[in-house]
Structures are given as structure tokens and as C-alpha cells.
Amino acid sequence: MDNQYYRNVMSRNVLLDSDAALLASEQTRQMVFLNAYNAQRWEQRFAAAMVKMAGIEVKTGASGEVRRNCRVVNSS
């Protein structure tokens, strides 16, 4: 994996409106720019995110649920 996605966003070569919308605000535009043009920064942040995700415990049985609609908790 690499930071090509962010370079595509900067060149407006994206499929989804939500991708292009990352350039609409100064805050997200700056994040896209930093990730697009600093591959080492992107790699470090990506690695840190993977380590963080590895620490997420899987919920099983009654402690978790698969949502039928991702926006809301299933009703009883």
C-alpha cells in the first residue's frame, strides 16, 4: 500500500464525490496534501493505525451484534 490515493485526490482523479469533498475544507485539504507528498509520513501513520486496530477486541456472543443498518443499534 502507498499514498497513491491521496495523490489521486490532489489531482481530482477520484471516483466518489466523498473523495473529492476532502479538498473542500482547509483542514482536510491540508491532511490530504501532507499524505500525498510525504510518503514516509503516510507510511508511519498507516503502520501506527494498523497496530492500533490490532488491539481492538472482537466482541462475541451477547456482547456484540452485527447491525442490520450501520447507522443504528439493532432494536431488541
PDB file of N, CA, C and O in Angstrom:
ATOM      1  N   MET A   1       0.843  -1.174   0.000  1.00  0.00           N
ATOM      2  CA  MET A   1       0.000   0.000   0.000  1.00  0.00           C
ATOM      3  C   MET A   1       0.887   1.235   0.000  1.00  0.00           C
ATOM      4  O   MET A   1       2.001   1.236   0.523  1.00  0.00           O
ATOM      5  N   ASP A   2       0.353   2.278  -0.602  1.00  0.00           N
ATOM      6  CA  ASP A   2       1.097   3.536  -0.611  1.00  0.00           C
ATOM      7  C   ASP A   2       0.126   4.711  -0.579  1.00  0.00           C
ATOM      8  O   ASP A   2      -1.074   4.525  -0.379  1.00  0.00           O
ATOM      9  N   ASN A   3       0.634   5.892  -0.773  1.00  0.00           N
ATOM     10  CA  ASN A   3      -0.178   7.099  -0.664  1.00  0.00           C
ATOM     11  C   ASN A   3      -0.768   7.557  -2.004  1.00  0.00           C
ATOM     12  O   ASN A   3      -1.119   8.726  -2.160  1.00  0.00           O
ATOM     13  N   GLN A   4      -0.875   6.647  -2.960  1.00  0.00           N
ATOM     14  CA  GLN A   4      -1.410   6.999  -4.280  1.00  0.00           C
ATOM     15  C   GLN A   4      -2.833   7.561  -4.180  1.00  0.00           C
ATOM     16  O   GLN A   4      -3.188   8.475  -4.924  1.00  0.00           O
ATOM     17  N   TYR A   5      -3.629   7.033  -3.289  1.00  0.00           N
ATOM     18  CA  TYR A   5      -4.999   7.533  -3.122  1.00  0.00           C
ATOM     19  C   TYR A   5      -4.994   9.046  -2.904  1.00  0.00           C
ATOM     20  O   TYR A   5      -5.768   9.771  -3.529  1.00  0.00           O
ATOM     21  N   TYR A   6      -4.122   9.513  -2.020  1.00  0.00           N
ATOM     22  CA  TYR A   6      -4.073  10.946  -1.708  1.00  0.00           C
ATOM     23  C   TYR A   6      -3.546  11.757  -2.887  1.00  0.00           C
ATOM     24  O   TYR A   6      -3.978  12.889  -3.106  1.00  0.00           O
ATOM     25  N   ARG A   7      -2.619  11.188  -3.641  1.00  0.00           N
ATOM     26  CA  ARG A   7      -2.147  11.875  -4.849  1.00  0.00           C
ATOM     27  C   ARG A   7      -3.279  11.969  -5.870  1.00  0.00           C
ATOM     28  O   ARG A   7      -3.406  12.976  -6.568  1.00  0.00           O
ATOM     29  N   ASN A   8      -4.097  10.925  -5.958  1.00  0.00           N
ATOM     30  CA  ASN A   8      -5.257  10.961  -6.857  1.00  0.00           C
ATOM     31  C   ASN A   8      -6.258  12.027  -6.427  1.00  0.00           C
ATOM     32  O   ASN A   8      -6.812  12.736  -7.266  1.00  0.00           O
ATOM     33  N   VAL A   9      -6.490  12.141  -5.127  1.00  0.00           N
ATOM     34  CA  VAL A   9      -7.408  13.172  -4.633  1.00  0.00           C
ATOM     35  C   VAL A   9      -6.881  14.551  -5.011  1.00  0.00           C
ATOM     36  O   VAL A   9      -7.640  15.401  -5.477  1.00  0.00           O
ATOM     37  N   MET A  10      -5.585  14.776  -4.814  1.00  0.00           N
ATOM     38  CA  MET A  10      -4.999  16.083  -5.140  1.00  0.00           C
ATOM     39  C   MET A  10      -5.146  16.412  -6.623  1.00  0.00           C
ATOM     40  O   MET A  10      -5.336  17.573  -6.985  1.00  0.00           O
ATOM     41  N   SER A  11      -5.059  15.399  -7.478  1.00  0.00           N
ATOM     42  CA  SER A  11      -5.196  15.641  -8.919  1.00  0.00           C
ATOM     43  C   SER A  11      -6.647  15.539  -9.380  1.00  0.00           C
ATOM     44  O   SER A  11      -6.936  15.606 -10.575  1.00  0.00           O
ATOM     45  N   ARG A  12      -7.561  15.375  -8.412  1.00  0.00           N
ATOM     46  CA  ARG A  12      -9.008  15.258  -8.669  1.00  0.00           C
ATOM     47  C   ARG A  12      -9.342  14.060  -9.568  1.00  0.00           C
ATOM     48  O   ARG A  12     -10.278  14.103 -10.366  1.00  0.00           O
ATOM     49  N   ASN A  13      -8.566  13.015  -9.417  1.00  0.00           N
ATOM     50  CA  ASN A  13      -8.767  11.785 -10.171  1.00  0.00           C
ATOM     51  C   ASN A  13      -9.375  10.740  -9.235  1.00  0.00           C
ATOM     52  O   ASN A  13      -8.726   9.755  -8.883  1.00  0.00           O
ATOM     53  N   VAL A  14     -10.639  10.969  -8.834  1.00  0.00           N
ATOM     54  CA  VAL A  14     -11.315  10.105  -7.866  1.00  0.00           C
ATOM     55  C   VAL A  14     -12.671   9.665  -8.402  1.00  0.00           C
ATOM     56  O   VAL A  14     -13.230  10.291  -9.302  1.00  0.00           O
ATOM     57  N   LEU A  15     -13.184   8.591  -7.842  1.00  0.00           N
ATOM     58  CA  LEU A  15     -14.464   8.054  -8.290  1.00  0.00           C
ATOM     59  C   LEU A  15     -15.661   8.628  -7.548  1.00  0.00           C
ATOM     60  O   LEU A  15     -16.720   8.839  -8.139  1.00  0.00           O
ATOM     61  N   LEU A  16     -15.496   8.877  -6.268  1.00  0.00           N
ATOM     62  CA  LEU A  16     -16.630   9.257  -5.433  1.00  0.00           C
ATOM     63  C   LEU A  16     -16.614  10.733  -5.063  1.00  0.00           C
ATOM     64  O   LEU A  16     -15.552  11.331  -4.884  1.00  0.00           O
ATOM     65  N   ASP A  17     -17.794  11.307  -4.951  1.00  0.00           N
ATOM     66  CA  ASP A  17     -17.907  12.698  -4.509  1.00  0.00           C
ATOM     67  C   ASP A  17     -17.320  12.879  -3.113  1.00  0.00           C
ATOM     68  O   ASP A  17     -16.751  13.925  -2.802  1.00  0.00           O
ATOM     69  N   SER A  18     -17.463  11.855  -2.276  1.00  0.00           N
ATOM     70  CA  SER A  18     -16.937  11.962  -0.911  1.00  0.00           C
ATOM     71  C   SER A  18     -15.413  12.065  -0.910  1.00  0.00           C
ATOM     72  O   SER A  18     -14.840  12.690  -0.018  1.00  0.00           O
ATOM     73  N   ASP A  19     -14.753  11.463  -1.893  1.00  0.00           N
ATOM     74  CA  ASP A  19     -13.297  11.596  -2.007  1.00  0.00           C
ATOM     75  C   ASP A  19     -12.935  13.026  -2.403  1.00  0.00           C
ATOM     76  O   ASP A  19     -12.045  13.633  -1.807  1.00  0.00           O
ATOM     77  N   ALA A  20     -13.617  13.551  -3.395  1.00  0.00           N
ATOM     78  CA  ALA A  20     -13.355  14.917  -3.855  1.00  0.00           C
ATOM     79  C   ALA A  20     -13.663  15.932  -2.762  1.00  0.00           C
ATOM     80  O   ALA A  20     -13.028  16.984  -2.694  1.00  0.00           O
ATOM     81  N   ALA A  21     -14.632  15.622  -1.908  1.00  0.00           N
ATOM     82  CA  ALA A  21     -15.024  16.540  -0.835  1.00  0.00           C
ATOM     83  C   ALA A  21     -13.910  16.758   0.184  1.00  0.00           C
ATOM     84  O   ALA A  21     -13.959  17.719   0.951  1.00  0.00           O
ATOM     85  N   LEU A  22     -12.918  15.891   0.201  1.00  0.00           N
ATOM     86  CA  LEU A  22     -11.795  16.070   1.126  1.00  0.00           C
ATOM     87  C   LEU A  22     -11.030  17.361   0.847  1.00  0.00           C
ATOM     88  O   LEU A  22     -10.312  17.855   1.716  1.00  0.00           O
ATOM     89  N   LEU A  23     -11.179  17.906  -0.348  1.00  0.00           N
ATOM     90  CA  LEU A  23     -10.499  19.154  -0.694  1.00  0.00           C
ATOM     91  C   LEU A  23     -11.339  20.384  -0.359  1.00  0.00           C
ATOM     92  O   LEU A  23     -10.873  21.512  -0.522  1.00  0.00           O
ATOM     93  N   ALA A  24     -12.559  20.181   0.104  1.00  0.00           N
ATOM     94  CA  ALA A  24     -13.474  21.299   0.341  1.00  0.00           C
ATOM     95  C   ALA A  24     -13.132  22.117   1.581  1.00  0.00           C
ATOM     96  O   ALA A  24     -13.358  23.327   1.606  1.00  0.00           O
ATOM     97  N   SER A  25     -12.595  21.476   2.599  1.00  0.00           N
ATOM     98  CA  SER A  25     -12.259  22.220   3.815  1.00  0.00           C
ATOM     99  C   SER A  25     -10.743  22.349   3.930  1.00  0.00           C
ATOM    100  O   SER A  25      -9.995  21.481   3.482  1.00  0.00           O
ATOM    101  N   GLU A  26     -10.314  23.431   4.530  1.00  0.00           N
ATOM    102  CA  GLU A  26      -8.874  23.676   4.686  1.00  0.00           C
ATOM    103  C   GLU A  26      -8.223  22.578   5.521  1.00  0.00           C
ATOM    104  O   GLU A  26      -7.114  22.140   5.216  1.00  0.00           O
ATOM    105  N   GLN A  27      -8.901  22.136   6.565  1.00  0.00           N
ATOM    106  CA  GLN A  27      -8.342  21.120   7.457  1.00  0.00           C
ATOM    107  C   GLN A  27      -8.106  19.797   6.726  1.00  0.00           C
ATOM    108  O   GLN A  27      -7.017  19.229   6.809  1.00  0.00           O
ATOM    109  N   THR A  28      -9.121  19.304   6.010  1.00  0.00           N
ATOM    110  CA  THR A  28      -8.951  18.025   5.315  1.00  0.00           C
ATOM    111  C   THR A  28      -8.049  18.178   4.096  1.00  0.00           C
ATOM    112  O   THR A  28      -7.302  17.256   3.767  1.00  0.00           O
ATOM    113  N   ARG A  29      -8.103  19.317   3.426  1.00  0.00           N
ATOM    114  CA  ARG A  29      -7.213  19.556   2.279  1.00  0.00           C
ATOM    115  C   ARG A  29      -5.752  19.476   2.714  1.00  0.00           C
ATOM    116  O   ARG A  29      -4.918  18.910   2.008  1.00  0.00           O
ATOM    117  N   GLN A  30      -5.450  20.043   3.876  1.00  0.00           N
ATOM    118  CA  GLN A  30      -4.087  20.009   4.403  1.00  0.00           C
ATOM    119  C   GLN A  30      -3.663  18.573   4.730  1.00  0.00           C
ATOM    120  O   GLN A  30      -2.522  18.190   4.472  1.00  0.00           O
ATOM    121  N   MET A  31      -4.567  17.791   5.290  1.00  0.00           N
ATOM    122  CA  MET A  31      -4.253  16.388   5.592  1.00  0.00           C
ATOM    123  C   MET A  31      -3.991  15.602   4.312  1.00  0.00           C
ATOM    124  O   MET A  31      -3.057  14.803   4.251  1.00  0.00           O
ATOM    125  N   VAL A  32      -4.813  15.828   3.291  1.00  0.00           N
ATOM    126  CA  VAL A  32      -4.620  15.158   2.004  1.00  0.00           C
ATOM    127  C   VAL A  32      -3.267  15.544   1.416  1.00  0.00           C
ATOM    128  O   VAL A  32      -2.524  14.683   0.947  1.00  0.00           O
ATOM    129  N   PHE A  33      -2.948  16.828   1.440  1.00  0.00           N
ATOM    130  CA  PHE A  33      -1.677  17.309   0.899  1.00  0.00           C
ATOM    131  C   PHE A  33      -0.498  16.651   1.611  1.00  0.00           C
ATOM    132  O   PHE A  33       0.431  16.169   0.962  1.00  0.00           O
ATOM    133  N   LEU A  34      -0.531  16.630   2.937  1.00  0.00           N
ATOM    134  CA  LEU A  34       0.569  16.032   3.702  1.00  0.00           C
ATOM    135  C   LEU A  34       0.735  14.549   3.388  1.00  0.00           C
ATOM    136  O   LEU A  34       1.858  14.060   3.266  1.00  0.00           O
ATOM    137  N   ASN A  35      -0.369  13.842   3.260  1.00  0.00           N
ATOM    138  CA  ASN A  35      -0.293  12.415   2.940  1.00  0.00           C
ATOM    139  C   ASN A  35       0.123  12.173   1.493  1.00  0.00           C
ATOM    140  O   ASN A  35       0.786  11.178   1.200  1.00  0.00           O
ATOM    141  N   ALA A  36      -0.258  13.064   0.591  1.00  0.00           N
ATOM    142  CA  ALA A  36       0.070  12.894  -0.823  1.00  0.00           C
ATOM    143  C   ALA A  36       1.548  13.112  -1.100  1.00  0.00           C
ATOM    144  O   ALA A  36       2.137  12.407  -1.920  1.00  0.00           O
ATOM    145  N   TYR A  37       2.144  14.069  -0.433  1.00  0.00           N
ATOM    146  CA  TYR A  37       3.501  14.477  -0.795  1.00  0.00           C
ATOM    147  C   TYR A  37       4.558  14.132   0.244  1.00  0.00           C
ATOM    148  O   TYR A  37       5.698  14.582   0.136  1.00  0.00           O
ATOM    149  N   ASN A  38       4.199  13.343   1.243  1.00  0.00           N
ATOM    150  CA  ASN A  38       5.170  12.892   2.228  1.00  0.00           C
ATOM    151  C   ASN A  38       4.910  11.410   2.486  1.00  0.00           C
ATOM    152  O   ASN A  38       4.229  11.040   3.443  1.00  0.00           O
ATOM    153  N   ALA A  39       5.467  10.571   1.613  1.00  0.00           N
ATOM    154  CA  ALA A  39       5.219   9.128   1.676  1.00  0.00           C
ATOM    155  C   ALA A  39       5.665   8.538   3.010  1.00  0.00           C
ATOM    156  O   ALA A  39       4.994   7.660   3.553  1.00  0.00           O
ATOM    157  N   GLN A  40       6.778   9.006   3.536  1.00  0.00           N
ATOM    158  CA  GLN A  40       7.277   8.470   4.802  1.00  0.00           C
ATOM    159  C   GLN A  40       6.291   8.753   5.935  1.00  0.00           C
ATOM    160  O   GLN A  40       6.052   7.889   6.779  1.00  0.00           O
ATOM    161  N   ARG A  41       5.723   9.950   5.958  1.00  0.00           N
ATOM    162  CA  ARG A  41       4.729  10.298   6.977  1.00  0.00           C
ATOM    163  C   ARG A  41       3.520   9.377   6.858  1.00  0.00           C
ATOM    164  O   ARG A  41       3.022   8.861   7.858  1.00  0.00           O
ATOM    165  N   TRP A  42       3.048   9.175   5.619  1.00  0.00           N
ATOM    166  CA  TRP A  42       1.892   8.309   5.400  1.00  0.00           C
ATOM    167  C   TRP A  42       2.187   6.895   5.892  1.00  0.00           C
ATOM    168  O   TRP A  42       1.361   6.294   6.579  1.00  0.00           O
ATOM    169  N   GLU A  43       3.354   6.362   5.547  1.00  0.00           N
ATOM    170  CA  GLU A  43       3.715   5.004   5.950  1.00  0.00           C
ATOM    171  C   GLU A  43       3.752   4.867   7.470  1.00  0.00           C
ATOM    172  O   GLU A  43       3.283   3.867   8.013  1.00  0.00           O
ATOM    173  N   GLN A  44       4.301   5.852   8.149  1.00  0.00           N
ATOM    174  CA  GLN A  44       4.374   5.808   9.612  1.00  0.00           C
ATOM    175  C   GLN A  44       2.983   5.856  10.233  1.00  0.00           C
ATOM    176  O   GLN A  44       2.689   5.109  11.166  1.00  0.00           O
ATOM    177  N   ARG A  45       2.132   6.729   9.717  1.00  0.00           N
ATOM    178  CA  ARG A  45       0.780   6.858  10.261  1.00  0.00           C
ATOM    179  C   ARG A  45      -0.059   5.613   9.958  1.00  0.00           C
ATOM    180  O   ARG A  45      -0.863   5.182  10.785  1.00  0.00           O
ATOM    181  N   PHE A  46       0.133   5.040   8.768  1.00  0.00           N
ATOM    182  CA  PHE A  46      -0.586   3.823   8.401  1.00  0.00           C
ATOM    183  C   PHE A  46      -0.170   2.675   9.320  1.00  0.00           C
ATOM    184  O   PHE A  46      -1.024   1.937   9.814  1.00  0.00           O
ATOM    185  N   ALA A  47       1.120   2.521   9.550  1.00  0.00           N
ATOM    186  CA  ALA A  47       1.621   1.461  10.437  1.00  0.00           C
ATOM    187  C   ALA A  47       1.065   1.636  11.849  1.00  0.00           C
ATOM    188  O   ALA A  47       0.658   0.659  12.478  1.00  0.00           O
ATOM    189  N   ALA A  48       1.045   2.856  12.347  1.00  0.00           N
ATOM    190  CA  ALA A  48       0.511   3.119  13.688  1.00  0.00           C
ATOM    191  C   ALA A  48      -0.976   2.773  13.752  1.00  0.00           C
ATOM    192  O   ALA A  48      -1.445   2.243  14.760  1.00  0.00           O
ATOM    193  N   ALA A  49      -1.716   3.069  12.692  1.00  0.00           N
ATOM    194  CA  ALA A  49      -3.147   2.757  12.659  1.00  0.00           C
ATOM    195  C   ALA A  49      -3.375   1.246  12.665  1.00  0.00           C
ATOM    196  O   ALA A  49      -4.307   0.765  13.309  1.00  0.00           O
ATOM    197  N   MET A  50      -2.534   0.497  11.954  1.00  0.00           N
ATOM    198  CA  MET A  50      -2.667  -0.963  11.929  1.00  0.00           C
ATOM    199  C   MET A  50      -2.386  -1.557  13.309  1.00  0.00           C
ATOM    200  O   MET A  50      -3.080  -2.476  13.744  1.00  0.00           O
ATOM    201  N   VAL A  51      -1.377  -1.036  13.991  1.00  0.00           N
ATOM    202  CA  VAL A  51      -1.067  -1.505  15.345  1.00  0.00           C
ATOM    203  C   VAL A  51      -2.240  -1.203  16.275  1.00  0.00           C
ATOM    204  O   VAL A  51      -2.625  -2.044  17.087  1.00  0.00           O
ATOM    205  N   LYS A  52      -2.802  -0.010  16.155  1.00  0.00           N
ATOM    206  CA  LYS A  52      -3.941   0.373  16.995  1.00  0.00           C
ATOM    207  C   LYS A  52      -5.149  -0.530  16.722  1.00  0.00           C
ATOM    208  O   LYS A  52      -5.829  -0.960  17.653  1.00  0.00           O
ATOM    209  N   MET A  53      -5.412  -0.816  15.436  1.00  0.00           N
ATOM    210  CA  MET A  53      -6.542  -1.679  15.089  1.00  0.00           C
ATOM    211  C   MET A  53      -6.354  -3.097  15.607  1.00  0.00           C
ATOM    212  O   MET A  53      -7.327  -3.764  15.957  1.00  0.00           O
ATOM    213  N   ALA A  54      -5.107  -3.563  15.658  1.00  0.00           N
ATOM    214  CA  ALA A  54      -4.837  -4.913  16.149  1.00  0.00           C
ATOM    215  C   ALA A  54      -5.241  -5.062  17.611  1.00  0.00           C
ATOM    216  O   ALA A  54      -5.487  -6.176  18.073  1.00  0.00           O
ATOM    217  N   GLY A  55      -5.310  -3.970  18.331  1.00  0.00           N
ATOM    218  CA  GLY A  55      -5.687  -4.008  19.738  1.00  0.00           C
ATOM    219  C   GLY A  55      -7.182  -4.013  19.983  1.00  0.00           C
ATOM    220  O   GLY A  55      -7.619  -4.137  21.127  1.00  0.00           O
ATOM    221  N   ILE A  56      -7.971  -3.881  18.937  1.00  0.00           N
ATOM    222  CA  ILE A  56      -9.427  -3.883  19.093  1.00  0.00           C
ATOM    223  C   ILE A  56      -9.891  -5.313  19.363  1.00  0.00           C
ATOM    224  O   ILE A  56      -9.611  -6.223  18.582  1.00  0.00           O
ATOM    225  N   GLU A  57     -10.588  -5.498  20.453  1.00  0.00           N
ATOM    226  CA  GLU A  57     -11.066  -6.832  20.803  1.00  0.00           C
ATOM    227  C   GLU A  57     -12.345  -7.160  20.035  1.00  0.00           C
ATOM    228  O   GLU A  57     -13.226  -6.316  19.868  1.00  0.00           O
ATOM    229  N   VAL A  58     -12.421  -8.398  19.577  1.00  0.00           N
ATOM    230  CA  VAL A  58     -13.607  -8.864  18.866  1.00  0.00           C
ATOM    231  C   VAL A  58     -14.691  -9.158  19.889  1.00  0.00           C
ATOM    232  O   VAL A  58     -14.457  -9.858  20.875  1.00  0.00           O
ATOM    233  N   LYS A  59     -15.861  -8.624  19.649  1.00  0.00           N
ATOM    234  CA  LYS A  59     -16.990  -8.882  20.548  1.00  0.00           C
ATOM    235  C   LYS A  59     -17.726 -10.115  20.042  1.00  0.00           C
ATOM    236  O   LYS A  59     -18.017 -10.238  18.852  1.00  0.00           O
ATOM    237  N   THR A  60     -18.019 -11.012  20.953  1.00  0.00           N
ATOM    238  CA  THR A  60     -18.700 -12.247  20.579  1.00  0.00           C
ATOM    239  C   THR A  60     -19.919 -12.456  21.464  1.00  0.00           C
ATOM    240  O   THR A  60     -20.068 -11.820  22.507  1.00  0.00           O
ATOM    241  N   GLY A  61     -20.775 -13.348  21.033  1.00  0.00           N
ATOM    242  CA  GLY A  61     -21.962 -13.688  21.816  1.00  0.00           C
ATOM    243  C   GLY A  61     -22.842 -12.484  22.070  1.00  0.00           C
ATOM    244  O   GLY A  61     -23.112 -11.700  21.160  1.00  0.00           O
ATOM    245  N   ALA A  62     -23.292 -12.333  23.308  1.00  0.00           N
ATOM    246  CA  ALA A  62     -24.214 -11.258  23.673  1.00  0.00           C
ATOM    247  C   ALA A  62     -23.524  -9.905  23.814  1.00  0.00           C
ATOM    248  O   ALA A  62     -24.202  -8.889  23.970  1.00  0.00           O
ATOM    249  N   SER A  63     -22.198  -9.867  23.762  1.00  0.00           N
ATOM    250  CA  SER A  63     -21.502  -8.587  23.950  1.00  0.00           C
ATOM    251  C   SER A  63     -21.400  -7.762  22.669  1.00  0.00           C
ATOM    252  O   SER A  63     -20.943  -6.619  22.706  1.00  0.00           O
ATOM    253  N   GLY A  64     -21.814  -8.318  21.553  1.00  0.00           N
ATOM    254  CA  GLY A  64     -21.746  -7.575  20.301  1.00  0.00           C
ATOM    255  C   GLY A  64     -22.895  -7.944  19.381  1.00  0.00           C
ATOM    256  O   GLY A  64     -23.682  -8.838  19.689  1.00  0.00           O
ATOM    257  N   GLU A  65     -22.989  -7.261  18.265  1.00  0.00           N
ATOM    258  CA  GLU A  65     -24.034  -7.574  17.294  1.00  0.00           C
ATOM    259  C   GLU A  65     -23.610  -7.100  15.913  1.00  0.00           C
ATOM    260  O   GLU A  65     -22.814  -6.170  15.779  1.00  0.00           O
ATOM    261  N   VAL A  66     -24.149  -7.748  14.892  1.00  0.00           N
ATOM    262  CA  VAL A  66     -23.969  -7.297  13.521  1.00  0.00           C
ATOM    263  C   VAL A  66     -25.168  -6.420  13.214  1.00  0.00           C
ATOM    264  O   VAL A  66     -26.311  -6.874  13.273  1.00  0.00           O
ATOM    265  N   ARG A  67     -24.909  -5.174  12.890  1.00  0.00           N
ATOM    266  CA  ARG A  67     -26.021  -4.243  12.657  1.00  0.00           C
ATOM    267  C   ARG A  67     -26.672  -4.492  11.301  1.00  0.00           C
ATOM    268  O   ARG A  67     -25.997  -4.721  10.298  1.00  0.00           O
ATOM    269  N   ARG A  68     -27.991  -4.440  11.298  1.00  0.00           N
ATOM    270  CA  ARG A  68     -28.735  -4.539  10.043  1.00  0.00           C
ATOM    271  C   ARG A  68     -28.665  -3.220   9.285  1.00  0.00           C
ATOM    272  O   ARG A  68     -28.713  -3.201   8.055  1.00  0.00           O
ATOM    273  N   ASN A  69     -28.552  -2.121  10.022  1.00  0.00           N
ATOM    274  CA  ASN A  69     -28.369  -0.783   9.458  1.00  0.00           C
ATOM    275  C   ASN A  69     -27.187  -0.181  10.214  1.00  0.00           C
ATOM    276  O   ASN A  69     -27.258  -0.005  11.430  1.00  0.00           O
ATOM    277  N   CYS A  70     -26.112   0.134   9.515  1.00  0.00           N
ATOM    278  CA  CYS A  70     -24.882   0.565  10.186  1.00  0.00           C
ATOM    279  C   CYS A  70     -25.051   1.854  10.986  1.00  0.00           C
ATOM    280  O   CYS A  70     -24.207   2.165  11.827  1.00  0.00           O
ATOM    281  N   ARG A  71     -26.107   2.600  10.746  1.00  0.00           N
ATOM    282  CA  ARG A  71     -26.305   3.887  11.422  1.00  0.00           C
ATOM    283  C   ARG A  71     -26.963   3.774  12.789  1.00  0.00           C
ATOM    284  O   ARG A  71     -26.903   4.709  13.587  1.00  0.00           O
ATOM    285  N   VAL A  72     -27.591   2.633  13.064  1.00  0.00           N
ATOM    286  CA  VAL A  72     -28.330   2.499  14.324  1.00  0.00           C
ATOM    287  C   VAL A  72     -28.079   1.133  14.955  1.00  0.00           C
ATOM    288  O   VAL A  72     -27.782   0.155  14.268  1.00  0.00           O
ATOM    289  N   VAL A  73     -28.205   1.093  16.282  1.00  0.00           N
ATOM    290  CA  VAL A  73     -28.120  -0.173  17.006  1.00  0.00           C
ATOM    291  C   VAL A  73     -29.402  -0.947  16.729  1.00  0.00           C
ATOM    292  O   VAL A  73     -30.488  -0.368  16.696  1.00  0.00           O
ATOM    293  N   ASN A  74     -29.275  -2.255  16.532  1.00  0.00           N
ATOM    294  CA  ASN A  74     -30.461  -3.082  16.287  1.00  0.00           C
ATOM    295  C   ASN A  74     -31.421  -2.978  17.467  1.00  0.00           C
ATOM    296  O   ASN A  74     -30.990  -2.906  18.618  1.00  0.00           O
ATOM    297  N   SER A  75     -32.718  -2.969  17.181  1.00  0.00           N
ATOM    298  CA  SER A  75     -33.702  -2.962  18.268  1.00  0.00           C
ATOM    299  C   SER A  75     -33.893  -4.395  18.756  1.00  0.00           C
ATOM    300  O   SER A  75     -33.646  -5.354  18.025  1.00  0.00           O
ATOM    301  N   SER A  76     -34.331  -4.520  19.991  1.00  0.00           N
ATOM    302  CA  SER A  76     -34.472  -5.856  20.611  1.00  0.00           C
ATOM    303  C   SER A  76     -35.447  -6.680  19.916  1.00  0.00           C
ATOM    304  O   SER A  76     -35.681  -7.822  20.308  1.00  0.00           O
TER     305      SER A  76
END
